[in-house]
Amino acid sequence: MPEDQTGDGVLRRAFVAGALGITAALGSSGLLTGCGSGDQSVGASPDSLEAPPTPLGAKKTGINYPPGYVGPVAREQRAIVTEPVTFTVVVPQNLTVGDWSKNEFTRWMEQKTGIRIQFRQVAGKGDDPETMTKVNAMMAAGDIPDAFLGITFTRSQLYLYGAQNLFVDLDPYLAKYAPNLQQAMKDYPEARKLMVAPDKGIYSFPDINDCYHCRASNGRTFLNADWIRKVGLAIPTTTDEFREVLTAFKKADLGGRGKTVPFAGFKDAPLDSYFMNAFLYNPGDPWLVVDDGKVAANYVKDEWREALKYLRGLYADGLLNKDIFTADQDQMNRYGNNPGGPVIGGARAYYWGSFMTIDQTDPNARWHQYETIPPLKGPDGTRYAAWNYLKVGLEVSTLVITRKCRRPDLLVRWADFQMDLEAVLRSYAGPDFRWSVKGDKGINGKQSIYGFDATWNSDATKGKTWDQYGVMYRSGDFRLAERVNPQKATFESPLYTQTRDELFPYKQPMEMQFPPVTLEADQAAQDAEIGLNLKGEVTTSLAKFVTGKLDPHDDGQWRDYTDRIAKIGLRPYLEIQQAAYETYQG
């Protein structure tokens, strides 16, 4: 919307808030006053508090860390308060967590820290639009808690609320009361850059989760290695070899009775984030890349068109499932779990569980037949595995403290307490773990730190954990230090090794990745409108080009597509992203 249509400053703020999914009523000064922004007893600054800085506790003995380990450490930690203090915290409802007030980790945290939490649960997951609608309505009504935990505010929402003095800038508190986080930021130097808003404020306590295999999951693709051997071929390395393998699957009809689907995919695992990387580096939605410091969109490039031609050929030859753009998770499970034996030769999926049931007790279970394949080399030699250096690893809105909170320092210490190694394990996996002994091996073959005697699953942890909604520090070394039980092997070890061997060697240079930027209010308003329309056009046209409703070989149809993109507003959209990128870099 042009600026001259938004009216005065108050109306502009309301418009921007609406574009961000934030209730327009937040723009009123009455709400901010109701939160106590003028009350000196509310949101006490760290300089006004008598409590000394929190030291980093001594390491607990008897825990075996691998050489060179970087990550959370089990330390001696004292109670935060000697007299109970209660805070009100809004959290999402969750079946695994159950009743937050009666949860086992909740009781453990209260016992260890002395801080009591009065939980207020809202229906839905932390990142559901329904959940955010309820949270916005709550705040618009002036019904403000001391903090939000596990509610996924975007970076732009955090910045806007912070600029309105509704969310506390935690930066000065972190230096004084968050020694575990300070250590984590030394371990991960990029973390602070990702946390800081354009006004240099930090409006949330983060969650660091360096999931190695997640960094490449957006493009992970599997093929049935048993089938490849049966047709006498090898794992494909080029686009031509890939087509040859799928053609052989179809000709041999290895699924039987004409049921063979050479390659399957579904709407929640887009094709482009794997196949386009044989033609140009493509991280997937929103398809933005950085080329020599300039932000660009992939979907209007000639290389994108060449990739569409390739995919159109696969589809036209019956090598892809016909419902590849409409199939849901249930349909993928029907493909993968076919009772008569495998019917799909491969799948574009995040992991095996995305297209079949994983049996971790049977060494001959079907999922073992499917192996991660490396990225394909395109006609001009292009070959990328889109590697997510930044977006996987740090969630910025794990704990958000509001201006209603009278002692932000105590909640910061409470959050930092959760980054201790033992607290991390109890928070996301439960109390049923044990420390490893010397010689126990982890996922990466090094000394392990911890493990579980039983196969970990959500049913076994109901009522015992916070199901990854708490503040945690899970470094790459920490995740790989889980003990591997050879008798009860999980999918974690092959997921790691296949990522390391087949995808990591082909990752793109870090400078090509468009980072998770924070938008200024005016930028966010345009971004929300234009970005949604661009996504709709790109995804719809991708499906039409591949399935033959549009012809990627037809110059006129390609030109019509790029004209539609331009009319939606690609140029101003890229200008917004460029400005945000430069702010991030600065």
C-alpha positions in Angstrom: 0.0 0.0 0.0 1.4 3.4 -0.9 2.5 5.6 2.1 0.1 8.4 1.3 -2.9 6.1 1.8 -2.0 5.2 5.4 -3.0 8.5 7.0 -1.3 9.9 10.0 1.3 8.2 12.3 -1.3 6.4 14.4 -3.0 5.0 11.4 0.3 3.9 9.8 1.2 2.1 13.0 -2.2 0.3 13.0 -1.7 -0.6 9.3 1.8 -2.0 9.9 0.6 -3.9 13.0 -2.1 -5.5 10.9 0.3 -6.5 8.2 2.5 -8.2 10.8 -0.4 -10.1 12.4 -0.4 -7.7 15.4 -3.7 -6.3 16.6 -4.0 -2.7 15.6 -5.2 -1.7 19.1 -1.6 -2.1 20.3 -0.9 1.3 18.7 -2.9 3.1 21.4 -1.0 4.8 24.2 -3.5 3.5 26.7 -2.3 0.0 26.4 1.3 0.9 27.0 0.4 3.0 30.1 -1.6 0.1 31.4 1.5 -2.1 31.2 3.2 0.2 33.6 5.8 1.7 31.4 5.9 4.7 33.7 6.0 2.7 36.9 9.6 2.6 38.2 8.9 -0.6 40.0 8.1 -2.4 36.8 10.9 -3.6 34.6 13.7 -2.6 37.0 16.9 -1.9 35.1 20.0 -4.0 35.9 21.8 -1.0 37.3 19.1 -0.4 39.9 19.2 -4.0 41.2 21.2 -5.0 44.2 21.8 -8.6 43.0 25.4 -9.1 41.9 26.2 -10.5 38.5 25.5 -14.3 38.2 28.8 -16.2 37.9 29.4 -19.2 35.7 29.3 -22.2 38.0 32.0 -24.8 38.4 31.8 -27.9 36.2 30.3 -31.0 37.8 32.6 -33.9 38.0 32.1 -37.4 36.6 30.8 -36.4 33.2 32.8 -37.5 30.1 33.1 -34.9 27.4 34.7 -35.6 24.0 38.0 -33.8 23.1 37.3 -30.3 21.8 33.7 -30.4 22.9 31.8 -27.1 22.4 28.4 -26.9 24.0 26.3 -26.9 27.2 28.1 -28.0 30.3 26.7 -29.4 33.6 27.6 -26.9 36.3 27.0 -26.3 39.9 24.0 -24.0 40.0 22.4 -22.4 43.1 18.8 -21.5 43.6 18.0 -18.1 42.1 15.9 -16.9 45.1 15.6 -17.9 48.7 12.0 -16.9 49.0 9.5 -18.1 46.3 8.7 -15.6 43.6 5.9 -16.1 41.1 5.6 -15.0 37.5 2.8 -15.4 35.0 3.9 -16.9 31.7 1.8 -17.6 28.6 2.6 -20.9 26.9 1.0 -23.0 24.1 -1.0 -26.1 24.9 0.9 -29.3 24.1 -0.1 -33.0 24.5 3.4 -34.0 25.4 3.8 -31.3 28.0 0.3 -31.9 29.4 -0.6 -29.6 32.3 2.3 -27.3 32.5 1.8 -26.7 36.2 2.0 -30.4 37.0 4.7 -31.3 34.5 7.8 -33.1 35.9 10.3 -30.6 34.5 8.3 -27.7 35.8 8.5 -29.2 39.3 12.2 -29.8 38.9 12.8 -26.2 37.8 10.8 -24.8 40.7 12.7 -27.0 43.1 16.1 -26.0 41.7 15.5 -22.3 41.2 12.9 -21.3 43.8 10.9 -19.5 41.0 7.3 -20.4 40.6 5.5 -20.0 37.3 1.8 -19.5 36.9 1.2 -20.9 33.4 -1.6 -19.6 31.2 -2.1 -22.0 28.2 -3.4 -20.9 24.8 -4.7 -23.5 22.4 -2.6 -24.4 19.4 1.1 -24.8 18.6 3.5 -21.9 19.4 3.7 -21.0 15.7 0.1 -21.5 14.7 -1.7 -18.4 13.3 -4.6 -19.3 15.6 -2.3 -19.1 18.6 -0.9 -15.8 17.6 -4.4 -14.4 17.0 -5.3 -15.3 20.6 -2.0 -13.8 21.9 -2.7 -10.6 20.0 -6.2 -10.3 21.3 -4.9 -10.9 24.9 -2.4 -8.1 24.6 -4.9 -5.7 22.9 -7.2 -6.2 25.8 -4.4 -5.2 28.2 -4.3 -8.8 29.6 -0.5 -8.9 29.7 1.6 -11.7 31.3 5.1 -11.3 32.7 6.4 -13.3 29.8 5.7 -15.5 26.8 7.4 -18.9 26.4 7.3 -21.0 23.2 5.1 -18.4 21.4 6.7 -17.8 18.0 6.9 -14.1 17.4 8.7 -13.1 14.2 11.7 -10.9 14.3 9.7 -8.0 13.0 7.0 -8.5 15.6 9.6 -8.5 18.4 11.1 -5.3 17.0 7.8 -3.5 16.7 6.6 -4.5 20.2 10.1 -3.5 21.5 9.9 -0.2 19.8 6.5 0.4 21.4 8.1 -0.3 24.8 6.0 -3.4 25.3 8.8 -5.9 25.3 11.8 -5.5 27.5 15.2 -5.0 25.9 17.1 -7.8 27.5 20.6 -6.8 26.3 21.8 -5.2 29.6 20.4 -8.1 31.6 22.1 -10.7 29.5 25.6 -9.3 30.2 24.9 -9.5 34.0 22.6 -12.4 34.6 23.1 -14.9 31.7 26.5 -16.5 31.9 25.5 -19.7 30.1 24.1 -17.7 27.2 27.2 -15.5 27.1 29.3 -18.7 26.8 27.0 -20.0 24.0 27.4 -16.7 22.1 31.2 -17.1 22.3 30.7 -20.7 20.9 28.5 -19.3 18.2 29.7 -15.8 17.2 26.8 -15.3 14.7 24.2 -15.7 17.5 24.3 -12.2 18.7 24.0 -10.8 15.2 20.9 -12.9 14.7 19.4 -11.7 18.0 19.9 -7.9 17.7 17.0 -5.8 16.3 17.7 -2.8 14.0 17.6 -0.5 17.0 20.3 -2.6 18.7 17.8 -4.0 21.2 17.4 -7.7 22.1 13.8 -8.4 22.7 13.9 -12.2 23.5 15.9 -14.8 25.2 16.9 -17.3 22.4 17.1 -21.0 22.0 20.2 -22.3 20.3 19.7 -25.7 18.5 22.5 -26.5 16.0 20.9 -29.5 14.3 23.5 -30.7 11.8 21.2 -32.8 9.6 18.5 -30.0 9.7 20.8 -27.7 7.9 20.4 -29.7 4.7 16.9 -31.2 5.3 15.1 -28.7 3.0 16.6 -30.4 0.0 17.1 -34.0 1.2 16.2 -36.7 -1.3 16.2 -40.5 -1.0 16.4 -43.3 -3.5 15.9 -47.0 -2.9 19.4 -48.5 -3.0 18.1 -52.0 -3.3 16.1 -51.1 -6.5 19.2 -49.4 -7.9 21.2 -52.6 -7.5 18.4 -54.6 -9.0 18.4 -52.5 -12.2 22.2 -52.7 -12.4 22.9 -49.0 -12.0 24.7 -46.8 -9.5 23.6 -43.9 -7.3 23.0 -41.0 -9.8 25.3 -38.0 -9.8 23.9 -36.0 -12.7 20.5 -35.0 -13.9 20.8 -37.4 -16.9 21.8 -40.3 -14.6 18.9 -39.5 -12.3 16.4 -39.7 -15.2 18.1 -43.0 -16.3 17.6 -44.5 -12.9 13.9 -43.5 -12.6 13.3 -44.8 -16.2 14.8 -48.1 -15.2 12.6 -48.3 -12.1 9.5 -47.7 -14.3 10.5 -50.2 -17.0 11.3 -53.0 -14.4 8.1 -52.2 -12.5 9.7 -53.1 -9.2 6.6 -52.2 -7.3 4.7 -54.8 -9.2 1.4 -54.9 -11.2 2.0 -51.4 -12.6 2.0 -49.8 -9.1 5.6 -48.5 -9.4 6.0 -44.8 -8.7 9.6 -44.1 -9.7 9.8 -40.9 -7.6 7.4 -39.4 -5.1 7.0 -36.1 -3.4 4.3 -34.1 -1.6 3.2 -30.6 -1.1 5.0 -30.1 2.2 8.4 -31.0 0.7 8.8 -28.8 -2.4 10.6 -30.2 -5.4 12.5 -27.1 -6.2 14.7 -27.1 -3.1 16.4 -30.2 -4.4 16.2 -30.2 -8.2 16.8 -26.5 -8.9 20.2 -26.8 -7.2 21.5 -28.6 -10.3 20.9 -25.4 -12.2 21.5 -22.6 -9.6 21.8 -22.3 -5.9 18.3 -22.4 -4.5 17.5 -22.5 -0.8 13.7 -22.7 -1.4 10.9 -20.4 -0.2 11.2 -17.3 -0.3 13.8 -18.1 -3.0 16.1 -15.2 -2.2 19.9 -15.4 -2.6 22.8 -13.0 -2.3 25.0 -12.4 -5.4 28.0 -10.3 -4.7 26.2 -8.4 -2.0 23.0 -7.9 -4.0 19.8 -9.7 -3.1 18.1 -11.5 -6.0 15.1 -13.7 -6.6 15.7 -17.1 -8.2 12.3 -17.7 -9.8 12.8 -15.2 -12.7 16.2 -16.4 -13.7 17.0 -18.4 -16.9 18.4 -21.2 -14.9 15.1 -21.6 -13.1 13.4 -22.0 -16.4 15.9 -24.7 -17.5 15.2 -26.5 -14.2 11.4 -26.3 -15.0 12.1 -27.9 -18.4 13.9 -30.8 -16.8 11.1 -31.4 -14.2 8.5 -31.1 -16.9 10.3 -33.9 -18.8 10.3 -36.2 -15.7 6.6 -35.6 -15.1 5.7 -36.1 -18.8 7.5 -39.4 -18.8 5.5 -40.7 -15.8 8.6 -40.7 -13.5 7.0 -38.5 -10.8 3.8 -39.2 -8.9 0.9 -37.4 -10.5 -0.2 -35.9 -7.2 3.2 -34.5 -6.4 1.9 -31.0 -5.8 -1.2 -32.0 -3.9 -0.3 -35.2 -1.9 -0.3 -34.8 1.8 1.5 -36.6 4.6 -1.2 -39.4 4.7 -0.8 -40.1 1.0 3.0 -40.2 1.3 2.6 -42.7 4.1 0.4 -44.8 1.9 3.1 -44.8 -0.8 5.8 -45.6 1.7 4.0 -48.2 3.8 2.4 -50.1 1.0 1.7 -53.5 2.6 2.8 -55.6 -0.4 6.3 -54.1 -0.5 7.9 -50.9 -1.7 6.2 -49.1 -4.6 8.2 -45.9 -4.7 11.8 -45.7 -6.0 12.6 -42.5 -4.1 11.2 -39.5 -2.4 11.8 -35.9 -1.8 11.5 -35.8 2.0 13.0 -34.4 5.2 13.8 -37.8 6.6 12.5 -41.4 6.4 9.6 -40.6 8.7 8.3 -38.1 6.1 7.2 -40.9 3.8 6.9 -44.1 5.9 6.7 -45.5 9.4 10.1 -46.0 11.0 10.7 -49.2 12.9 13.8 -48.7 14.9 13.9 -52.2 16.3 14.0 -54.2 13.1 17.4 -54.0 11.3 15.7 -55.1 8.1 12.9 -52.5 8.3 12.0 -51.0 4.9 13.4 -47.5 5.7 16.9 -48.9 5.6 16.6 -49.5 1.8 16.3 -45.7 1.2 19.5 -43.7 1.2 20.2 -40.0 1.0 21.6 -39.2 -2.5 24.0 -36.3 -3.2 22.9 -33.2 -5.1 22.8 -33.7 -8.9 25.2 -32.1 -11.3 23.4 -30.1 -14.0 24.2 -29.7 -17.7 26.6 -26.8 -17.0 28.3 -28.5 -14.0 26.2 -26.6 -11.3 25.9 -28.7 -8.1 24.7 -27.4 -4.8 23.3 -28.8 -1.6 21.5 -25.8 -0.1 23.1 -25.6 3.3 21.3 -23.5 6.0 24.1 -21.8 7.9 21.9 -19.4 9.8 18.2 -20.1 10.0 18.6 -23.5 11.7 20.3 -23.0 15.0 18.7 -20.0 16.8 15.1 -19.4 17.6 14.8 -15.8 18.7 11.5 -15.7 20.5 11.7 -18.6 22.9 11.2 -16.4 26.0 9.9 -12.9 25.7 9.6 -10.7 28.8 7.0 -7.9 28.9 7.1 -4.5 30.5 4.6 -5.8 33.1 7.3 -7.9 34.6 8.7 -6.2 37.8 11.9 -8.3 37.9 13.2 -9.1 34.4 16.5 -10.0 36.0 15.0 -13.0 37.7 13.4 -14.3 34.6 16.6 -13.9 32.7 18.4 -15.9 35.3 15.6 -18.5 35.2 16.0 -18.8 31.4 19.7 -19.0 31.6 19.4 -21.8 34.2 17.8 -23.9 31.5 20.9 -23.7 29.3 22.8 -25.9 31.7 23.5 -29.4 30.3 21.4 -31.3 32.8 18.5 -28.9 32.4 18.7 -29.2 28.6 18.4 -33.0 28.8 15.5 -32.9 31.3 13.7 -30.2 29.3 13.5 -31.9 25.9 14.1 -35.6 26.7 13.0 -36.1 30.3 14.7 -37.4 33.4 15.2 -40.9 32.0 18.8 -40.5 30.8 22.2 -41.5 32.2 25.7 -40.1 31.8 27.9 -42.1 29.5 31.0 -43.9 30.7 34.4 -43.7 29.0 34.4 -45.6 25.7 30.7 -45.1 24.9 30.4 -43.8 21.4 28.2 -41.0 20.2 26.5 -40.4 16.8 29.7 -39.1 15.3 31.8 -41.9 16.7 33.4 -39.7 19.4 33.1 -40.1 23.2 29.4 -39.7 24.1 28.1 -37.7 27.0 24.7 -39.0 27.6 22.2 -41.6 26.4 18.8 -43.2 26.9 18.4 -46.9 27.9 15.1 -47.0 25.9 14.3 -45.7 22.5 13.2 -42.1 23.0 9.7 -41.3 21.9 7.1 -38.7 22.8 4.7 -41.1 24.4 7.4 -42.1 27.0 8.0 -38.4 27.9 4.4 -37.2 28.3 4.1 -35.0 31.3 7.9 -35.1 31.9 9.3 -32.6 29.4 8.6 -29.2 27.9 8.8 -30.8 24.4 11.3 -28.3 23.0 9.4 -25.3 24.1 11.8 -24.3 26.8 15.1 -22.4 26.6 17.8 -24.8 25.5 21.4 -24.8 24.3 21.9 -27.8 22.0 25.1 -27.3 20.1 26.2 -29.5 17.2 28.6 -31.3 19.5 25.9 -31.8 22.1 23.5 -33.4 19.6 26.2 -35.7 18.2 27.3 -36.7 21.7 24.2 -38.9 22.3 25.2 -42.4 23.0 24.5 -45.0 20.2 23.1 -48.3 21.4 24.1 -50.8 18.7 21.3 -53.1 19.8 18.7 -50.4 19.6 20.0 -48.1 16.9 17.9 -45.1 15.9 17.8 -43.2 12.6 20.0 -40.4 14.1 23.3 -42.0 13.2 22.6 -42.7 9.5 20.9 -39.3 9.2 24.1 -37.7 10.4 26.5 -39.8 8.3 24.5 -39.5 5.1 24.3 -35.7 5.6 28.0 -35.5 6.3 29.0 -37.7 3.3 26.4 -36.8 0.7 25.3 -33.2 1.3 27.9 -31.3 3.3 30.7 -31.5 0.6 28.4 -29.6 -1.8 27.2 -26.8 0.4 27.2 -23.3 -1.2 29.4 -20.5 0.2 27.9 -18.9 3.2 27.9 -15.5 1.6 25.3 -16.7 -0.9 22.7 -17.3 1.8 20.1 -14.6 2.4 20.1 -14.2 6.2 17.0 -14.1 8.5 16.6 -10.3 8.5 14.5 -8.0 10.7 12.3 -5.6 8.9 11.5 -2.1 9.8 7.8 -1.4 10.4 7.2 0.2 6.9 9.3 -2.6 5.3 7.3 -5.3 7.0 4.0 -3.9 5.8 5.0 -4.1 2.2 6.8 -7.4 2.6 3.8 -9.1 4.1 1.5 -8.1 1.2 3.9 -8.4 -1.7 5.7 -11.5 -0.4 2.5 -13.5 0.1 1.4 -12.6 -3.5 4.8 -13.5 -4.9 4.8 -16.9 -3.1 1.3 -17.7 -4.5 2.4 -16.9 -8.1 5.7 -18.8 -7.8 4.2 -22.0 -6.3 1.1 -22.0 -8.6 3.2 -21.5 -11.7 5.8 -24.0 -10.7 3.1 -26.7 -10.5 1.6 -25.6 -13.8 4.9 -25.6 -15.6 5.8 -29.1 -14.3 2.4 -30.7 -14.9 2.0 -29.2 -18.4 -0.7 -26.6 -17.9 2.0 -24.2 -18.8 4.9 -24.9 -21.1 8.4 -23.8 -19.9 9.7 -24.2 -23.5 7.3 -21.6 -24.7 8.9 -18.1 -24.7 5.6 -16.3 -24.6 4.3 -18.3 -21.6 7.6 -17.8 -19.7 7.4 -14.0 -20.5 3.8 -13.8 -19.3 4.9 -15.5 -16.0 7.8 -13.0 -15.4 5.5 -10.1 -16.3 3.0 -11.3 -13.6 5.9 -11.4 -11.1 7.0 -7.9 -12.0 3.4 -6.6 -11.7 3.0 -8.1 -8.2 6.0 -5.9 -7.2 9.2 -7.8 -7.4 11.3 -4.7 -7.7 10.1 -3.0 -4.5 10.1 -6.3 -2.7 13.8 -6.8 -3.5 14.5 -3.2 -2.5 13.0 -4.0 0.9 15.1 -7.1 1.3 18.3 -5.3 0.2 17.8 -2.6 2.8 17.1 -5.2 5.5 20.2 -7.2 4.4 22.4 -4.1 4.6 21.1 -3.4 8.1 21.8 -6.9 9.1 25.3 -6.7 7.7 25.9 -3.4 9.4 
